[in-house]
């Protein structure tokens, strides 16, 4: 299951061009090298948490790579993000085993708990909800991951409880 990662209403949060200097060492490392596009995009995402439009423009301007080609790669591979994401990315598996075990109920419960739709980020930037094709935990179906933590054999109530607990822990911190 693929979700749209380009949002027309999204305003690029990297409005401050001064932060783009952070790309300079990455561009220097890969400039002129064959096959540099993906490492450049990965480097930009590692720095900013997503690949901002201004980063695309800087990379294109300094390496000669075409903007259209870079956007083509960034929208093809699910690893790339074109918008900021929350502190915690919730991935709900919708692979075959999880689908059969009603993963849709997890997604719906999480949407209700968080007040967002699949593929969106909460206003407080604490959570981003994503449906993914497979997490490789079929024996735990249905399953979700938050960061490096895996939660299995869930129903909607249990998934929502995990989120409520994380919100409480965040407030205490």
Order of alpha helices (4+ residues) and beta strands (2+ residues): alpha-alpha-alpha-alpha-beta-alpha-alpha-beta-beta-beta-alpha
